[in-house]
Amino acid sequence: MKHNLAFLVILLATISMINAVPHKRATQFGPCTDYGVPPPVSTVTINPDPPTAGASLSINVSGTAASPINQGVIISVAFLDANYNLLGTASIQDFCSQAGISCPVAAGASFTVPTITTTAPPTINPGTILGINIGDPSGNTNPVQCAMAHL
Ligand SMILES: *[C@@H]1O[C@H](CO)[C@@H](O)[C@H](O)[C@H]1NC(C)=O
């Protein structure tokens, strides 16, 4: 009985130690509520995850159009600091001319954007944001689909 108790104590201690090891979880993308507009979230996967500072980053974006996506819409990928200042240069591409996309994408239709490759900023601080915006080329107003993550 004493031995069993000792075993249990060791087991519990081991479990709590395992739980204490910080798990580096995958980057969580959510709605762009920080922009003041909560448009539908696209599905985003990145590699490497989390991004490596100063290194190449691959991004896959897919989603379902909540409203029609029309000619002229751009897809941009940008790193922002905690105050929403652009870090480096945003990657901006014409959405409709991406391979496999034909516009207009009807509301309710799914879309998959070919892998976007960008470069992470030289330093990634707590609070750094990675944003993916499909929207009007005039800026962040009226995004069609949007996702962002706090890195
Ligand atoms: C992106 O999609 C391609 C093709 O399906 C896949 O090979 C690649 O691993 C994906 N990359 C990421 C970052 O999800």
The ligand as a Gaussian input file, in Angstrom:
#p B3LYP/6-31G(d) Opt

LIG

0 1
 C        0.095000      24.404000     -48.880000
 O       -0.580000      23.568000     -49.769000
 C        0.292000      22.718000     -50.494000
 C       -0.547000      21.983000     -51.532000
 O       -1.663000      21.379000     -50.944000
 C        0.990000      21.790000     -49.517000
 O        1.874000      20.955000     -50.212000
 C        1.768000      22.619000     -48.510000
 O        2.334000      21.783000     -47.538000
 C        0.854000      23.613000     -47.850000
 N        1.647000      24.516000     -47.029000
 C        1.188000      25.005000     -45.868000
 C        2.041000      26.030000     -45.237000
 O        0.131000      24.657000     -45.368000

